[in-house]
Amino acid sequence: MPTNRPTLLANRRTVTGKAVARLRRDGRLPAVVYGHGVDSENVALDTHEFELLRRRIGTNALVDLSVDGAKARPVLVHGVQVDVVSRRPLHVDLFVVRMTEELTVDVPLVATGVAPAVDALGGTLIHVSERLRVRALPGNIPDSLPYAIDGLTDFDAAVHVRDLAVPDGATILADPDDVVAKVERPRVEAAEVPEAAEAEAAEGAAPTETPGGDEAGES
């Protein structure tokens, strides 16, 4: 049955270990497909196509994976190893999901709006949490959890987990009272001591004694 999910094509691969370096030079990306009750399978993807796909989909978006033209299976891009310099992908983990089995994933939080305590009072917006764990069926996993910061009108206000809009069929696995975001007061710099006061303090200070005094020179 066709879906509106993005598709990803792969081919089985027998090349493993250090030999995958040549695979990458040929524009192919090594990956592994695995899941509950699924035998692990080594595959190769088109590197360019995978990079284009990553730019289009969210963190927890489902993808229909077809290996060697076989029937597509829904997968999550569970992990991507990247080169620390070029940031190009080196290896991908693809997790096969069952649409009737709940998953627990980390979902990014996204702030929307403007916090008056920042804009008018000069405070600093603090994102206490950047992600929250969410449990849901694969088809109900949200790409993100947006929250409005317009209500942060002073330094006592905060956005809590209980303030988030939870999508149907999803459960946030966090304490409702946990703080998601707040605004910190601006730092107050210590006032400088006037130069006149510094001079007076210096004049009234007792002379510094040399350890041992004159007696040390008589020995």
C-alpha positions as protocol buffer text, in pm:
chain_id: "A"
residue {
  index: 1
  type: MET
  ca { x: 0 y: 0 z: 0 }
}
residue {
  index: 2
  type: PRO
  ca { x: 157 y: 333 z: -107 }
}
residue {
  index: 3
  type: THR
  ca { x: 232 y: 590 z: 162 }
}
residue {
  index: 4
  type: ASN
  ca { x: 322 y: 957 z: 160 }
}
residue {
  index: 5
  type: ARG
  ca { x: 652 y: 885 z: 336 }
}
residue {
  index: 6
  type: PRO
  ca { x: 980 y: 967 z: 162 }
}
residue {
  index: 7
  type: THR
  ca { x: 1157 y: 670 z: 5 }
}
residue {
  index: 8
  type: LEU
  ca { x: 1515 y: 549 z: 29 }
}
residue {
  index: 9
  type: LEU
  ca { x: 1673 y: 291 z: -200 }
}
residue {
  index: 10
  type: ALA
  ca { x: 1951 y: 58 z: -90 }
}
residue {
  index: 11
  type: ASN
  ca { x: 2152 y: -237 z: -213 }
}
residue {
  index: 12
  type: ARG
  ca { x: 2288 y: -528 z: -13 }
}
residue {
  index: 13
  type: ARG
  ca { x: 2662 y: -508 z: 43 }
}
residue {
  index: 14
  type: THR
  ca { x: 2927 y: -764 z: 129 }
}
residue {
  index: 15
  type: VAL
  ca { x: 3206 y: -509 z: 173 }
}
residue {
  index: 16
  type: THR
  ca { x: 3284 y: -444 z: 540 }
}
residue {
  index: 17
  type: GLY
  ca { x: 3565 y: -315 z: 760 }
}
residue {
  index: 18
  type: LYS
  ca { x: 3833 y: -90 z: 614 }
}
residue {
  index: 19
  type: ALA
  ca { x: 3726 y: -184 z: 261 }
}
residue {
  index: 20
  type: VAL
  ca { x: 3423 y: 45 z: 289 }
}
residue {
  index: 21
  type: ALA
  ca { x: 3658 y: 341 z: 229 }
}
residue {
  index: 22
  type: ARG
  ca { x: 3654 y: 255 z: -142 }
}
residue {
  index: 23
  type: LEU
  ca { x: 3275 y: 229 z: -127 }
}
residue {
  index: 24
  type: ARG
  ca { x: 3259 y: 586 z: 4 }
}
residue {
  index: 25
  type: ARG
  ca { x: 3494 y: 711 z: -269 }
}
residue {
  index: 26
  type: ASP
  ca { x: 3249 y: 569 z: -522 }
}
residue {
  index: 27
  type: GLY
  ca { x: 2968 y: 777 z: -372 }
}
residue {
  index: 28
  type: ARG
  ca { x: 2812 y: 493 z: -173 }
}
residue {
  index: 29
  type: LEU
  ca { x: 2730 y: 515 z: 197 }
}
residue {
  index: 30
  type: PRO
  ca { x: 2754 y: 203 z: 417 }
}
residue {
  index: 31
  type: ALA
  ca { x: 2456 y: 140 z: 642 }
}
residue {
  index: 32
  type: VAL
  ca { x: 2308 y: -131 z: 859 }
}
residue {
  index: 33
  type: VAL
  ca { x: 1940 y: -224 z: 882 }
}
residue {
  index: 34
  type: TYR
  ca { x: 1816 y: -378 z: 1207 }
}
residue {
  index: 35
  type: GLY
  ca { x: 1514 y: -398 z: 1436 }
}
residue {
  index: 36
  type: HIS
  ca { x: 1325 y: -610 z: 1685 }
}
residue {
  index: 37
  type: GLY
  ca { x: 1289 y: -957 z: 1539 }
}
residue {
  index: 38
  type: VAL
  ca { x: 1476 y: -849 z: 1225 }
}
residue {
  index: 39
  type: ASP
  ca { x: 1809 y: -995 z: 1116 }
}
residue {
  index: 40
  type: SER
  ca { x: 2078 y: -729 z: 1084 }
}
residue {
  index: 41
  type: GLU
  ca { x: 2159 y: -651 z: 722 }
}
residue {
  index: 42
  type: ASN
  ca { x: 2448 y: -459 z: 567 }
}
residue {
  index: 43
  type: VAL
  ca { x: 2341 y: -227 z: 285 }
}
residue {
  index: 44
  type: ALA
  ca { x: 2475 y: 66 z: 84 }
}
residue {
  index: 45
  type: LEU
  ca { x: 2296 y: 392 z: 0 }
}
residue {
  index: 46
  type: ASP
  ca { x: 2361 y: 665 z: -251 }
}
residue {
  index: 47
  type: THR
  ca { x: 2544 y: 927 z: -43 }
}
residue {
  index: 48
  type: HIS
  ca { x: 2408 y: 1227 z: -234 }
}
residue {
  index: 49
  type: GLU
  ca { x: 2048 y: 1103 z: -221 }
}
residue {
  index: 50
  type: PHE
  ca { x: 2077 y: 1037 z: 152 }
}
residue {
  index: 51
  type: GLU
  ca { x: 2211 y: 1386 z: 221 }
}
residue {
  index: 52
  type: LEU
  ca { x: 1923 y: 1540 z: 24 }
}
residue {
  index: 53
  type: LEU
  ca { x: 1679 y: 1327 z: 223 }
}
residue {
  index: 54
  type: ARG
  ca { x: 1825 y: 1439 z: 557 }
}
residue {
  index: 55
  type: ARG
  ca { x: 1767 y: 1804 z: 465 }
}
residue {
  index: 56
  type: ARG
  ca { x: 1399 y: 1739 z: 392 }
}
residue {
  index: 57
  type: ILE
  ca { x: 1290 y: 1526 z: 685 }
}
residue {
  index: 58
  type: GLY
  ca { x: 1268 y: 1578 z: 1058 }
}
residue {
  index: 59
  type: THR
  ca { x: 1467 y: 1400 z: 1326 }
}
residue {
  index: 60
  type: ASN
  ca { x: 1210 y: 1125 z: 1382 }
}
residue {
  index: 61
  type: ALA
  ca { x: 1051 y: 1107 z: 1039 }
}
residue {
  index: 62
  type: LEU
  ca { x: 967 y: 765 z: 900 }
}
residue {
  index: 63
  type: VAL
  ca { x: 1124 y: 661 z: 570 }
}
residue {
  index: 64
  type: ASP
  ca { x: 1021 y: 377 z: 338 }
}
residue {
  index: 65
  type: LEU
  ca { x: 1334 y: 170 z: 271 }
}
residue {
  index: 66
  type: SER
  ca { x: 1355 y: -67 z: -24 }
}
residue {
  index: 67
  type: VAL
  ca { x: 1654 y: -302 z: -51 }
}
residue {
  index: 68
  type: ASP
  ca { x: 1732 y: -435 z: -401 }
}
residue {
  index: 69
  type: GLY
  ca { x: 1382 y: -348 z: -520 }
}
residue {
  index: 70
  type: ALA
  ca { x: 1205 y: -550 z: -248 }
}
residue {
  index: 71
  type: LYS
  ca { x: 889 y: -432 z: -73 }
}
residue {
  index: 72
  type: ALA
  ca { x: 958 y: -114 z: 124 }
}
residue {
  index: 73
  type: ARG
  ca { x: 971 y: -122 z: 504 }
}
residue {
  index: 74
  type: PRO
  ca { x: 927 y: 179 z: 735 }
}
residue {
  index: 75
  type: VAL
  ca { x: 1251 y: 275 z: 909 }
}
residue {
  index: 76
  type: LEU
  ca { x: 1386 y: 547 z: 1134 }
}
residue {
  index: 77
  type: VAL
  ca { x: 1725 y: 703 z: 1069 }
}
residue {
  index: 78
  type: HIS
  ca { x: 1846 y: 602 z: 1414 }
}
residue {
  index: 79
  type: GLY
  ca { x: 2203 y: 723 z: 1398 }
}
residue {
  index: 80
  type: VAL
  ca { x: 2443 y: 890 z: 1156 }
}
residue {
  index: 81
  type: GLN
  ca { x: 2821 y: 881 z: 1200 }
}
residue {
  index: 82
  type: VAL
  ca { x: 2979 y: 1188 z: 1036 }
}
residue {
  index: 83
  type: ASP
  ca { x: 3330 y: 1302 z: 952 }
}
residue {
  index: 84
  type: VAL
  ca { x: 3445 y: 1554 z: 1214 }
}
residue {
  index: 85
  type: VAL
  ca { x: 3601 y: 1780 z: 950 }
}
residue {
  index: 86
  type: SER
  ca { x: 3382 y: 1759 z: 638 }
}
residue {
  index: 87
  type: ARG
  ca { x: 3061 y: 1672 z: 830 }
}
residue {
  index: 88
  type: ARG
  ca { x: 2979 y: 1424 z: 553 }
}
residue {
  index: 89
  type: PRO
  ca { x: 2805 y: 1101 z: 661 }
}
residue {
  index: 90
  type: LEU
  ca { x: 3025 y: 795 z: 707 }
}
residue {
  index: 91
  type: HIS
  ca { x: 2777 y: 534 z: 828 }
}
residue {
  index: 92
  type: VAL
  ca { x: 2404 y: 512 z: 896 }
}
residue {
  index: 93
  type: ASP
  ca { x: 2190 y: 299 z: 1130 }
}
residue {
  index: 94
  type: LEU
  ca { x: 1840 y: 230 z: 998 }
}
residue {
  index: 95
  type: PHE
  ca { x: 1590 y: 94 z: 1251 }
}
residue {
  index: 96
  type: VAL
  ca { x: 1299 y: -109 z: 1113 }
}
residue {
  index: 97
  type: VAL
  ca { x: 978 y: -20 z: 1298 }
}
residue {
  index: 98
  type: ARG
  ca { x: 650 y: -197 z: 1349 }
}
residue {
  index: 99
  type: MET
  ca { x: 363 y: 46 z: 1298 }
}
residue {
  index: 100
  type: THR
  ca { x: 166 y: -119 z: 1580 }
}
residue {
  index: 101
  type: GLU
  ca { x: 452 y: -107 z: 1834 }
}
residue {
  index: 102
  type: GLU
  ca { x: 520 y: 203 z: 2042 }
}
residue {
  index: 103
  type: LEU
  ca { x: 865 y: 362 z: 2036 }
}
residue {
  index: 104
  type: THR
  ca { x: 1044 y: 590 z: 2280 }
}
residue {
  index: 105
  type: VAL
  ca { x: 1243 y: 865 z: 2110 }
}
residue {
  index: 106
  type: ASP
  ca { x: 1396 y: 1204 z: 2187 }
}
residue {
  index: 107
  type: VAL
  ca { x: 1199 y: 1489 z: 2030 }
}
residue {
  index: 108
  type: PRO
  ca { x: 1352 y: 1839 z: 1993 }
}
residue {
  index: 109
  type: LEU
  ca { x: 1184 y: 2138 z: 2157 }
}
residue {
  index: 110
  type: VAL
  ca { x: 1133 y: 2452 z: 1947 }
}
residue {
  index: 111
  type: ALA
  ca { x: 1066 y: 2795 z: 2101 }
}
residue {
  index: 112
  type: THR
  ca { x: 830 y: 3032 z: 1919 }
}
residue {
  index: 113
  type: GLY
  ca { x: 753 y: 3401 z: 1971 }
}
residue {
  index: 114
  type: VAL
  ca { x: 938 y: 3666 z: 2170 }
}
residue {
  index: 115
  type: ALA
  ca { x: 991 y: 3673 z: 2547 }
}
residue {
  index: 116
  type: PRO
  ca { x: 909 y: 4023 z: 2687 }
}
residue {
  index: 117
  type: ALA
  ca { x: 1152 y: 3968 z: 2974 }
}
residue {
  index: 118
  type: VAL
  ca { x: 1429 y: 3943 z: 2714 }
}
residue {
  index: 119
  type: ASP
  ca { x: 1311 y: 4212 z: 2475 }
}
residue {
  index: 120
  type: ALA
  ca { x: 1212 y: 4474 z: 2733 }
}
residue {
  index: 121
  type: LEU
  ca { x: 1401 y: 4382 z: 3051 }
}
residue {
  index: 122
  type: GLY
  ca { x: 1733 y: 4270 z: 2903 }
}
residue {
  index: 123
  type: GLY
  ca { x: 1720 y: 3917 z: 3041 }
}
residue {
  index: 124
  type: THR
  ca { x: 1870 y: 3606 z: 2886 }
}
residue {
  index: 125
  type: LEU
  ca { x: 1649 y: 3325 z: 2757 }
}
residue {
  index: 126
  type: ILE
  ca { x: 1758 y: 2990 z: 2901 }
}
residue {
  index: 127
  type: HIS
  ca { x: 1652 y: 2668 z: 2732 }
}
residue {
  index: 128
  type: VAL
  ca { x: 1663 y: 2430 z: 3027 }
}
residue {
  index: 129
  type: SER
  ca { x: 1571 y: 2136 z: 2806 }
}
residue {
  index: 130
  type: GLU
  ca { x: 1640 y: 2100 z: 2435 }
}
residue {
  index: 131
  type: ARG
  ca { x: 1478 y: 1757 z: 2393 }
}
residue {
  index: 132
  type: LEU
  ca { x: 1219 y: 1545 z: 2571 }
}
residue {
  index: 133
  type: ARG
  ca { x: 1158 y: 1173 z: 2556 }
}
residue {
  index: 134
  type: VAL
  ca { x: 827 y: 1084 z: 2395 }
}
residue {
  index: 135
  type: ARG
  ca { x: 649 y: 751 z: 2364 }
}
residue {
  index: 136
  type: ALA
  ca { x: 413 y: 693 z: 2070 }
}
residue {
  index: 137
  type: LEU
  ca { x: 329 y: 468 z: 1780 }
}
residue {
  index: 138
  type: PRO
  ca { x: 565 y: 534 z: 1485 }
}
residue {
  index: 139
  type: GLY
  ca { x: 294 y: 717 z: 1293 }
}
residue {
  index: 140
  type: ASN
  ca { x: 225 y: 953 z: 1585 }
}
residue {
  index: 141
  type: ILE
  ca { x: 581 y: 1059 z: 1667 }
}
residue {
  index: 142
  type: PRO
  ca { x: 606 y: 1440 z: 1633 }
}
residue {
  index: 143
  type: ASP
  ca { x: 899 y: 1596 z: 1448 }
}
residue {
  index: 144
  type: SER
  ca { x: 924 y: 1860 z: 1723 }
}
residue {
  index: 145
  type: LEU
  ca { x: 748 y: 2001 z: 2028 }
}
residue {
  index: 146
  type: PRO
  ca { x: 689 y: 2377 z: 1980 }
}
residue {
  index: 147
  type: TYR
  ca { x: 625 y: 2603 z: 2277 }
}
residue {
  index: 148
  type: ALA
  ca { x: 547 y: 2975 z: 2303 }
}
residue {
  index: 149
  type: ILE
  ca { x: 769 y: 3205 z: 2509 }
}
residue {
  index: 150
  type: ASP
  ca { x: 541 y: 3510 z: 2483 }
}
residue {
  index: 151
  type: GLY
  ca { x: 428 y: 3449 z: 2842 }
}
residue {
  index: 152
  type: LEU
  ca { x: 777 y: 3503 z: 2984 }
}
residue {
  index: 153
  type: THR
  ca { x: 699 y: 3858 z: 3093 }
}
residue {
  index: 154
  type: ASP
  ca { x: 925 y: 3866 z: 3400 }
}
residue {
  index: 155
  type: PHE
  ca { x: 1205 y: 3673 z: 3569 }
}
residue {
  index: 156
  type: ASP
  ca { x: 966 y: 3462 z: 3777 }
}
residue {
  index: 157
  type: ALA
  ca { x: 780 y: 3319 z: 3478 }
}
residue {
  index: 158
  type: ALA
  ca { x: 873 y: 2986 z: 3319 }
}
residue {
  index: 159
  type: VAL
  ca { x: 750 y: 2737 z: 3062 }
}
residue {
  index: 160
  type: HIS
  ca { x: 691 y: 2393 z: 3212 }
}
residue {
  index: 161
  type: VAL
  ca { x: 638 y: 2052 z: 3056 }
}
residue {
  index: 162
  type: ARG
  ca { x: 270 y: 2079 z: 3150 }
}
residue {
  index: 163
  type: ASP
  ca { x: 240 y: 2384 z: 2922 }
}
residue {
  index: 164
  type: LEU
  ca { x: 335 y: 2190 z: 2609 }
}
residue {
  index: 165
  type: ALA
  ca { x: 72 y: 2084 z: 2357 }
}
residue {
  index: 166
  type: VAL
  ca { x: 100 y: 1706 z: 2336 }
}
residue {
  index: 167
  type: PRO
  ca { x: 7 y: 1557 z: 1996 }
}
residue {
  index: 168
  type: ASP
  ca { x: -269 y: 1296 z: 1989 }
}
residue {
  index: 169
  type: GLY
  ca { x: -137 y: 950 z: 2059 }
}
residue {
  index: 170
  type: ALA
  ca { x: 190 y: 1070 z: 2214 }
}
residue {
  index: 171
  type: THR
  ca { x: 302 y: 1073 z: 2577 }
}
residue {
  index: 172
  type: ILE
  ca { x: 581 y: 1294 z: 2714 }
}
residue {
  index: 173
  type: LEU
  ca { x: 798 y: 1098 z: 2957 }
}
residue {
  index: 174
  type: ALA
  ca { x: 890 y: 1384 z: 3190 }
}
residue {
  index: 175
  type: ASP
  ca { x: 763 y: 1542 z: 3511 }
}
residue {
  index: 176
  type: PRO
  ca { x: 491 y: 1799 z: 3428 }
}
residue {
  index: 177
  type: ASP
  ca { x: 658 y: 2044 z: 3668 }
}
residue {
  index: 178
  type: ASP
  ca { x: 998 y: 2029 z: 3494 }
}
residue {
  index: 179
  type: VAL
  ca { x: 1105 y: 2367 z: 3355 }
}
residue {
  index: 180
  type: VAL
  ca { x: 1156 y: 2388 z: 2980 }
}
residue {
  index: 181
  type: ALA
  ca { x: 1257 y: 2753 z: 2949 }
}
residue {
  index: 182
  type: LYS
  ca { x: 1292 y: 3067 z: 3160 }
}
residue {
  index: 183
  type: VAL
  ca { x: 1456 y: 3410 z: 3152 }
}
residue {
  index: 184
  type: GLU
  ca { x: 1750 y: 3496 z: 3374 }
}
residue {
  index: 185
  type: ARG
  ca { x: 1808 y: 3844 z: 3512 }
}
residue {
  index: 186
  type: PRO
  ca { x: 2084 y: 4049 z: 3350 }
}
residue {
  index: 187
  type: ARG
  ca { x: 2413 y: 4036 z: 3534 }
}
residue {
  index: 188
  type: VAL
  ca { x: 2489 y: 4345 z: 3745 }
}
residue {
  index: 189
  type: GLU
  ca { x: 2853 y: 4453 z: 3724 }
}
residue {
  index: 190
  type: ALA
  ca { x: 3028 y: 4568 z: 4043 }
}
residue {
  index: 191
  type: ALA
  ca { x: 3039 y: 4947 z: 4075 }
}
residue {
  index: 192
  type: GLU
  ca { x: 3384 y: 5100 z: 4032 }
}
residue {
  index: 193
  type: VAL
  ca { x: 3543 y: 5266 z: 4338 }
}
residue {
  index: 194
  type: PRO
  ca { x: 3597 y: 5640 z: 4273 }
}
residue {
  index: 195
  type: GLU
  ca { x: 3962 y: 5737 z: 4224 }
}
residue {
  index: 196
  type: ALA
  ca { x: 3948 y: 5991 z: 4513 }
}
residue {
  index: 197
  type: ALA
  ca { x: 3832 y: 5721 z: 4752 }
}
residue {
  index: 198
  type: GLU
  ca { x: 4109 y: 5491 z: 4635 }
}
residue {
  index: 199
  type: ALA
  ca { x: 4370 y: 5766 z: 4700 }
}
residue {
  index: 200
  type: GLU
  ca { x: 4236 y: 5833 z: 5051 }
}
residue {
  index: 201
  type: ALA
  ca { x: 4247 y: 5466 z: 5132 }
}
residue {
  index: 202
  type: ALA
  ca { x: 4606 y: 5446 z: 5014 }
}
residue {
  index: 203
  type: GLU
  ca { x: 4715 y: 5746 z: 5224 }
}
residue {
  index: 204
  type: GLY
  ca { x: 4555 y: 5612 z: 5540 }
}
residue {
  index: 205
  type: ALA
  ca { x: 4704 y: 5265 z: 5504 }
}
residue {
  index: 206
  type: ALA
  ca { x: 4975 y: 5158 z: 5751 }
}
residue {
  index: 207
  type: PRO
  ca { x: 5328 y: 5129 z: 5607 }
}
residue {
  index: 208
  type: THR
  ca { x: 5421 y: 4781 z: 5497 }
}
residue {
  index: 209
  type: GLU
  ca { x: 5687 y: 4620 z: 5716 }
}
residue {
  index: 210
  type: THR
  ca { x: 5970 y: 4415 z: 5578 }
}
residue {
  index: 211
  type: PRO
  ca { x: 5978 y: 4073 z: 5744 }
}
residue {
  index: 212
  type: GLY
  ca { x: 6249 y: 4079 z: 6010 }
}
residue {
  index: 213
  type: GLY
  ca { x: 6276 y: 4462 z: 6014 }
}
residue {
  index: 214
  type: ASP
  ca { x: 6615 y: 4627 z: 6095 }
}
residue {
  index: 215
  type: GLU
  ca { x: 6709 y: 4343 z: 6323 }
}
residue {
  index: 216
  type: ALA
  ca { x: 6752 y: 4121 z: 6023 }
}
residue {
  index: 217
  type: GLY
  ca { x: 7023 y: 4356 z: 5887 }
}
residue {
  index: 218
  type: GLU
  ca { x: 7220 y: 4354 z: 6217 }
}
residue {
  index: 219
  type: SER
  ca { x: 7285 y: 3985 z: 6221 }
}
